[in-house]
Amino acid sequence: MRLKASFLAVTIALIAAGCGGGGDAPAPDAPAASQDAPPAAAATPMGTASIAGTISFDGTPPAPTPVRMKPECMELHDGPPVSDNVVVTDGKLKSVFVHVSAGLPDGYSYPPPSEPAVLDQEGCMYVPRVLGMQTGQTFRIENSDPFQHNIHPVPESNRGFNESTPNEGDYLEKRFLVVEKAISVKCDVHSWMQAFAFVLDHPYFGVSGDDGSFSISGLPAGTYTIEAWHEDFGTQTMEVTVGDGEAGTADFTFSAAG
């Protein structure tokens, strides 16, 4: 009887262990937590301040330069095409890249937007002439012309590329991962085509439109250095201080003499 009782006790103990008697132990397939993995960087909250302004041109702007295009390109224009490096309308200068160059809080982190920065090839010209994007953002180059174009950015810090969009509706999608200003973008098929791409690690930038205006929103309160760049007339800077919910102003004036 004692032998049977001992055997029964051992059997019960083994069954209990097999059914989860050690319930505090991790499951065999559970991955061990890594003690070395760094915490994910939290996105810096957007602010409520903004800075806007107008880019003016002082004096008589240079006359537009005629562009000698190939016949297939000329057919896409109603009149003789001219260069769009200097476009002044009613004293306002287009295609000036304006951005915050200093003053953002230390350690900021702004994930790239989900929508791409788009550069089109239209009428054998790059549209727009100047554009900005964030590091890691999709850079989409589209072809709206019924023939081949070649896209050839020449960065100094990022990896360049030299690829074609053979047909209308074709496009390329790339990414630049390093902050870099004024990357020259050319077309090896049509030598007059020119654009400039700016790559920043934050979203605080804009490009002046036909009326010379630009705007930068979502800024935290602070004092910022605002930089304005034009491919022919150089760079200007100014400091602007804004509080929460305030709208600051940054007006710039360029001239051929400057």
Residue pairs with C-beta under 8 A, 6 or more apart in sequence:
41 109
42 109
43 109
43 110
43 111
44 105
44 107
44 108
44 109
44 110
44 220
45 220
46 218
46 220
47 218
47 219
47 220
47 221
47 244
48 218
48 244
48 245
49 219
49 220
49 221
49 222
49 242
49 243
49 244
49 245
49 246
49 247
49 248
50 215
50 216
50 217
50 218
50 219
50 242
50 246
50 247
50 248
51 215
51 216
51 219
51 224
51 226
51 240
51 242
51 247
51 248
51 249
51 250
52 213
52 214
52 215
52 216
52 247
52 248
52 249
52 250
53 98
53 213
53 214
53 226
53 249
53 250
53 251
53 252
54 92
54 208
54 211
54 212
54 213
54 214
54 251
54 252
55 92
55 93
55 94
55 96
55 98
55 208
55 212
55 213
55 214
55 228
55 230
55 251
55 252
55 253
55 254
56 91
56 92
56 93
56 212
56 251
56 252
56 253
56 254
57 88
57 91
57 92
57 93
57 212
57 253
57 254
57 255
58 253
58 254
58 255
59 255
59 256
59 257
60 256
61 86
61 88
61 256
62 86
62 256
64 82
64 83
64 86
65 82
65 83
65 85
66 80
66 81
66 82
66 83
67 81
67 82
67 83
67 192
68 192
69 77
69 81
69 124
69 190
69 192
70 124
70 190
72 147
73 81
73 123
73 124
73 145
73 190
74 81
76 123
76 124
76 145
77 123
81 123
81 124
81 125
83 192
84 95
84 125
84 129
85 95
85 129
85 194
85 231
85 232
86 93
86 232
87 93
87 94
87 95
87 210
88 94
89 210
89 211
89 212
90 211
91 212
92 208
92 210
92 211
92 212
92 213
93 208
93 212
93 230
93 233
93 254
94 208
94 209
94 210
94 212
95 128
95 129
95 130
95 207
95 208
95 230
95 231
96 130
96 207
96 208
96 212
96 214
96 228
96 229
96 230
96 252
96 254
97 130
97 132
97 182
97 196
97 198
97 205
97 206
97 207
97 228
97 229
97 230
98 205
98 206
98 207
98 208
98 214
98 216
98 226
98 227
98 228
98 229
98 250
98 252
99 132
99 198
99 200
99 204
99 205
99 206
99 216
99 226
99 227
100 202
100 204
100 205
100 216
100 219
100 224
100 225
100 226
100 227
101 225
101 226
101 227
101 237
102 224
102 225
103 222
103 223
103 224
103 225
104 202
104 204
104 220
104 222
104 224
105 220
105 222
108 202
110 134
110 201
110 202
110 203
111 136
112 133
112 134
112 135
112 136
112 137
112 138
113 134
113 137
113 203
115 138
116 137
116 138
116 139
116 140
116 173
117 131
117 132
117 133
117 137
117 138
117 139
117 140
117 197
118 131
118 140
118 141
118 142
119 126
119 127
119 128
119 131
119 139
119 140
119 141
119 142
119 185
119 195
119 197
120 126
120 127
120 141
120 142
120 143
120 144
121 127
121 141
121 142
121 143
121 144
121 145
121 149
121 151
121 165
121 187
121 193
122 144
122 145
123 145
124 145
124 149
124 190
124 192
124 193
125 193
126 185
126 187
126 193
126 194
126 195
128 195
128 207
129 194
129 195
129 196
130 195
130 196
130 198
130 207
130 231
131 195
131 196
131 197
131 198
131 207
132 197
132 198
132 199
132 200
132 205
132 206
132 207
133 139
133 176
133 197
133 198
133 199
133 200
134 199
134 200
134 201
134 202
134 203
135 176
135 177
135 178
135 179
135 199
135 200
135 201
136 175
136 177
137 175
138 173
138 174
138 175
139 173
139 174
139 175
139 176
139 197
140 171
140 172
140 173
141 151
141 165
141 171
141 172
141 173
141 174
142 165
142 170
142 171
143 149
143 165
143 167
143 168
143 169
143 170
143 171
144 168
145 168
146 167
146 168
147 167
147 168
148 164
148 165
148 166
148 167
148 189
149 164
149 165
149 187
149 189
149 190
149 193
150 162
150 163
150 164
150 165
150 187
150 188
150 189
151 161
151 162
151 163
151 164
151 165
151 172
151 185
151 187
152 160
152 161
152 162
152 185
152 186
152 187
152 188
153 160
153 161
153 183
153 184
153 185
153 186
153 197
154 160
154 183
154 184
154 185
154 186
155 176
155 180
155 183
156 180
157 178
157 179
157 180
158 176
158 177
158 178
158 180
158 183
158 199
159 176
159 177
161 172
161 174
162 188
163 172
164 189
165 171
165 172
176 183
176 197
176 199
178 199
179 199
179 200
179 201
180 198
180 199
181 198
181 199
181 229
182 196
182 197
182 198
182 229
182 231
183 196
183 197
183 198
183 199
184 194
184 195
184 196
185 194
185 195
185 196
185 197
186 193
186 194
187 193
196 231
198 205
203 218
204 216
204 218
204 219
204 224
205 216
206 214
206 215
206 216
207 214
208 214
216 226
219 242
220 244
221 242
221 243
221 244
221 246
222 241
222 242
223 239
223 240
223 241
224 239
224 240
224 241
224 242
225 237
225 238
225 239
226 237
226 238
226 239
226 240
226 250
227 235
227 236
227 237
228 235
228 236
228 237
228 250
228 252
228 254
229 235
230 254
233 254
233 255
233 256
233 258
234 254
234 258
236 252
236 254
238 250
238 252
240 248
240 249
240 250
241 248
242 248
